[in-house]
Amino acid sequence: MRKMKVAVIGLGVMGQTHARIYTEHAGVELAAVYDIYQPHARQMAEKYRTKAAGSLEELFGMEELDAVSICTSDDQHYELAMLACKHGKHVLMEKPLATDLKEAKAIVEQAKASGIKMMVGHTLRWDPRYYHARQTVASGQLGSPLHLYARRNNSYQNGLRLKGRTSVLMFLGVHDIDAIEWVTGDRIVEVYTVEVRNRLNEFNVGDAAVTTFKLASGAVGSYETSWVMPDQYYELDAKLDIVGTEGAVNINIVNQNIQRHTEGRFTYPDTMYGMEMYGRLTGIMKEELTSFILAVTEDAPLPIMVEEAYRAVQIATCMEQSLQTGLPVIVPSSID
């Protein structure tokens, strides 16, 4: 059976994770890698025993190439997605779909017109905790959801690293925006957002945003997200609580049921996203890439459609509009 041939574009932390998982999958050949910084691309090509494309034109010109993983900074997604559509290459893209709503809409339209498979890596759809919460809601065991609380707070070093190239709502918020609608099976219809600016003000971005929202069912919720957590705090602090008429479900990803005390502090090792066991990566990222591989090689259904990834960008854009106007914003019910 012919192996699926894939290339990875952008070789930061996520790009290297994609490259490693592909090389460890028996049904996949990592045909090429590309990074704008060519010495790094050549180094990674040697590490993963593949070739470093000298340009995007060279990479997309590889006729045998089936698919690409786009792992670049968010503001480059549009150009690369359009190139993939033009050349008929299937796409796995790190979230968000785009940071501009018009560009996100254009990607959706071009992906559908080209006939390629495009999946955006909203990782919570492969997180067993969020998947279980979705199953619990869908089974009716909670009754009707009444109110929700979600948060995703990241370290100051992440906010500092991005230097204002995107907002906290686009970088982190899209995760939970998508998860709230996916887990509840409901639609966010109205948002009202406020923010604080202090530590990252030099980059003209907010430190933290808090949103109240309404769902189509009448349920209400609150969402907070930040990227200014102190250096000695957890790398990521995320939570989802849903209270219904008959029950409740609570997710808290900080406590992984294992804690470690080293170098004078307690830490909670990651056991879900990129856990290495017996020399191979396992966990959420492996499951995400496996879903994409199966969609390309076996025509399996995608766990997230590109229109749903657009929806997350659309709602985040409404939250940013609320920040600008100081008023609640109605979320459109369709792609505008």
Buried (B, 14 or more C-beta within 10 A) or exposed (E): EEBBBBBBBBBBEBBBBBBBBBBBBEBBBBBBBBBBEEEBBBBBBEBBEBBBBEEBEEBBEBEEBBBBBBBBBBBBBBEBBBBBBEBEBBBBBBBBBBBBBEBBBBBBBBBEEBEBBBBBBBBBBBBEBBBEBBEBBEEEEBEEBBBBBBBBBBBBEBBBEBEEBBBBBBBBBBBBBBBBBBBBEBBBBBBBBEBEEEBBEEBEBBBBBBBBBBBBBEBBBBBBBBBBBEEEBBBBBBBBBBBBEEBBBEBEBEEBEEEEEEEEEEBBEBEBBBBEEEEEBBBBBBBBBBBBBBBBBEEBEBBBBBBBBBBBBBBBBBBBBBBEEEEBBEBEEEEE
